[in-house]
Amino acid sequence: MNSTTRHDPSEARAASGAAPTMRAVVQDRYGADPEGRLRLAQIARPQIGPGEVLVRVRAASVDRGTWHLMAGLPYPVRAAGFGMRRPRYANPGRALAGTVAAVGADVTGLQPGDEVFGVGAATFAEYACARADKLAVKPATLSFEQAAALGISGLTALQAVRKHGRVAAGQKVLVLGASGGVGAFATQLAKADGAHVTGVCSTTKVDLVRSLGADRAVDYTREDALDGRTRYDVIIDTGGNRRLADLRRALTAAGRLVIVGGETGGRWLGGTDRQLRAQLLSRFVGQRLGSFLTSENATDLGTLARLCASGELTAAVDRTYPLAEAAAAIRHLLDGRVRGKVVITV
């Protein structure tokens, strides 16, 4: 049998003195329509600086934040460092898993060849830059696709459940949007911490929520989990835009509400007004109501890795798309039928 050695064309160009290139999804302007804004192109590989790592991307996940960065909405997203008039980065991808290709000065603990996961910049590409303090070693028990799903949604769920929700054994926990990216992880984490977990989802996703360990799965088309008949110590709200009055009615007198989702589509606030009102109201009532910005850090990524290695946490991947179909992946998320996470393979 004849064998053929395959070479990376970008490496051949590098050997001839030309800058190495890569395939990447490219976005030139902001826009809400993924098919009209994202295209596949051959561009220069990113250059890393001190404290940074170049990752050969194997998989990158899609979440609601991906759409916000692509659309540039609500407008405060642009002021947060992602570009005021045009996108600062080549594409809106952020969560990734892959192999370390090179490390910058001052990077310790990681070296070329290590399999990692975490948060980077413009990750819908063959190579992406990431800060070393936003990466962790990938558990051997996880595929690259599963590890990519952890990066942002897993961090958000971990911090919602443990840092802000302060979930403890024996408590009653309600997860709204339990079948989504953050909700699926939050359901598992609350259960791992010994809570009695009720997960709310649509009819077609009840089986998934049960498989994630929820003690009870509620189909919101048939039952209102916020009717007040059951009081919860903690509510993790990952979507739904329910009124604060409804959420408070389902909380115990000293319960905690953690809002991590629920967009309205507004260009200026996009649903964050509900979060701001919750934080303000929290000052005057016995219940703790609020939201938070996810901290992207290696310590919490390491915690997620250990939970996955022990079998207490798993990534529910709904569907994978090749890099050339990144727009279709985002469209699938926007359609609202996702069970867990959507992942792009590279």
N, C-alpha and C positions, 0 to 999 in steps of 0.2 A: 504494500500500500504506500503510495506516495504521500509525503507530508509537506505541508507548506508553512513556512514561518511567517507570522503576521507582524507587521510593524506599525506603530502609531505614527501616522503622517506628521503629527505635530512634533514628535521627537526627531524625525528626519529633518524637518525645517530647523529645529534648534541646533542640530549638528552642523547644518550649513551656515549657521550664523543668524538665521531669522528667528524672531521671537516665537516661542511655542504658542499654539492656539488650541482652542477647544470648542466643542459644541455647547451652546447655551441658549436658553430661552431669553429673549430680549424684549424689553418694553420701552418704547421711546416717549410715550405720553401717558398721563393718567386717563383712566376710563373704566367704567363699570362692566363693560362687556369683554369677557376674556378672549373670545374668538376675534374680536376686533383690535385687541391691544397686544397680544402675545404672539411672537413668531420665533422660529428656530433659526439660529445664525452661527457662523464660525467667528469667534472673537478671541482676543488675546487672553491668555490665562492670567488670573489675578496675581499680583505681587504681594507677598507678605511682609510685614514689618515686625519690630520687636514685640514679643509676647503673643505673636500670631502663629497659626498653623495652617498649612495648605492641605486640604483634604481632597482625596480622590473620591468624589461622591458616588455612592452606590444606590442610595435611595434618599428621597426628600419628601416630607409629608405636607399635606394641604390642610389648612384650618381656616376658620372665619377671618382671622387676622390677615391671611394671604389676600383675601378679597379687599380688605380695607387698604392694604398697601398698594394693591394694583389700582384701585379706584381713587386713592388719595382722599378717602372719606372715612369719618367726618374730617373736616378741614384741620383740626388740631393734630391729626396724624402727620401732616406735612411739616408742621412746626416742630415735631418731636425729633427731627433729624433725618427724615426720609425724603426731603426735597420739597421746596415750596411750589415751584412752577412745573418742574419735571421730576420724575423719579431719580433719586440719587443713585440707586443701585440698578444693575442690569435687569433684574427681575425680582418679584416679590417673595421668592422662596427664602425660608429661614431655618426650619428644622431639617436636620440631615443625619445621615449615618454613612460611614465610609472608612477609607484607609488613609492614614497619615502619609502624605507624600513628601513633606518638608516641614521643618520647624524653624521659627525665627529666633533671633537672639533672646536670651532670658527665659526661654521655654524649658521647663524641667518636668520630668515625669512622663513625657510623651516623646516618641521617636518614630522615624519612618517605618512603616509596616504595621504600626498599631491600629487595631480596629476600634473606632470611636463613634460616638453619637453626641448630639447636642444641638447647639444653635450657632448658625453662621450667617453669612450675608450672600444674597443672590445664589441660593443653593440649587436652583433648577438649572444645573450645569454639570459638566464633567468634573470640574474642579471648583472649589469654593474656599474662601478665607473664613477662619473662625478664631476668636480669641481663645487662648488655651484655657482660660478660666471659665469658659462656657462649654467645655467638652469633658466627657468621661469615657473610660474604656468600655466598649460594648460587651455585655455578657455573652459568653459563648452559646448560651441557650437560646438567644434571640437571633432571628434573621436580620439582615440589614433593613428590610422593610418594616419589621416590627420595631426595631430600634429607632428608626426615623420617626415613627409615630409618637415616640415618647417625648421628643425634644421640648416642645412648647406645651402641648396639651397635658402631658404627664406632670410637668413642673407646676402648671396652673392648678391642677387637681390636688397635687400633694400639698401645696401651700394653702389652698382653700380648705382642705380637710383638717390638716394638722396645725398650721400656724394661725389661721384666722377662724376656722370653725372650732378648733380645739376639741375635736371629736374624741370621746372617751368610751370605754367599754360600758355596755348597758344602756347607752343613750339611744334615743329614737332619732334617726336621721332621714330626711327627705331630700332626694336628688331630683330636681326638675331638669328634664333633658338628659335622662340617664343613658340613652343610647348614643349620644353624640360623642365627639372626641374627648372633651373634658369630662363630661358626665359619666362615660364608661369607666374612666380611670377613677373618678371620685367614688363611684359605687363600690368598686373593688377595695379602695383604700379605707373607706369607712367600715366596710365589713371586716377587713384585716385588723382594724383597730378595735373590734369587738362590739360594734354598734348593731342595732336592729335597723336594717336599711330598707326603705321604700323607694323604688325608682319609678319615675313617671315618664311615659313615652307614648308613641302612637301604636295602633293596633298591630301593625306588621312587625314591631320591634319588641314586643313583650317577651318572646322567647329568648332574644339576645340578652335582655336585662336580667332575666332569671338565670341564664347561664353565667352571668358575671358575678352571681352570688347574692343578688338582692333577695331579701326575705319575702318581699312582696313587690310585684310589678303592677302598676296602675295604668290602664289605658285611658288617657285623658279624654278620649271621645265618648267614653261611657261613664266616667266617674271623675268628680272633682276632688283631688287630694287636699285642696285648701278649704274645704267646707267647714272646718272647725271641729269636726267630730273626733279627729285625732290631733293631739298637740305634739309637736316635735321639738326636741332640744336644739337641733341644728337643721337649717334648710340651706342647701347648696343650690342656688338658682343659676343654671347655665343657659337659660332661654325661656321665652314665653311671654315676657312683658306683662306679667300679672301685676296688679296694683299693689302698692305697699300695704294697704289696708287688708287685702286678701292674704298676703304673706304673713302679716303680723297675727292675723286671726288663727293661723295654723301653728304659731309658735307658742311655747311655754312662756310664762311671765318673764323668765330670765334667759330665754332662748337666743340663739345667734342666727342671723341671716347673712349669708355671704353671696353677693351678687357677682357673677363672673360672665354674664351674657345677657342677651335680650335686647337686640338692636331694634330701632324704629325706622332706620333708613334716613333719618334727618342728616342734612349736610353739615350742620354745625355741632350738634351734640350727639346725634346718632344713638340715643338711648341712655347716654351717660347722665342725663338729667335725673333719671330715676335713681341712679347710684348716688348722685350728689344729695338728693333729697333724703335718701336713706341715712347717709352719714350725718346730715344735719339733724334729722329727727332723733337719731340715736343718742344725742346729748340730753334729751328730755324725757326719755322713757327707760324702763328697766331692761328692755330687750336690746341686744347689741346688733345694730344694723349697719351694713357697709359693704365696701368693695375694696379692691386692691390692684396694684400693678404687679404682674409676675416678675419675680427676681430670677434672672437667668444666671445660674451659678453651678459650678462643678460639684459642690458639696451635695446639693439636692439631686443633681443628676446621678451622683454616686449612690444615693439612697434609693432612687428608682431602680438602678442596676441591681442592687442587692435584693430588692423586693422581687424583681423579675427572676433572679437566680434562685431564690427560695421557693418560687412558685406562687407567691402571694399576689402577684400582679402579672397581667399579660396584656398584650396589645391586640385589640380586636381590629383587624384590617379588613375593611369592607371590600375594597377593590384597588388594583394597581393599574397604572397607566405608564406607557413609555414616555420618555422625555419629550418626544415630538408631539405628544397629545396632552401637554400640560394644561392647555386651555380647556380641553374636555374634562379634565380632572376637576378643575375649579367649577365648571358648569355643573358637574355631578353633585358637588357639595352644595351649590346654590339651589339645586332642585329640591333639597330637603329629604332625600330618600336614603341618606348615608346611614349605615349601621356601624358605628365606630369611626375608623379613620380611612382617609383616602391617601394613597401613597404613589409617588412618581418614581419609577425605577430608571437608573441611568446606566 
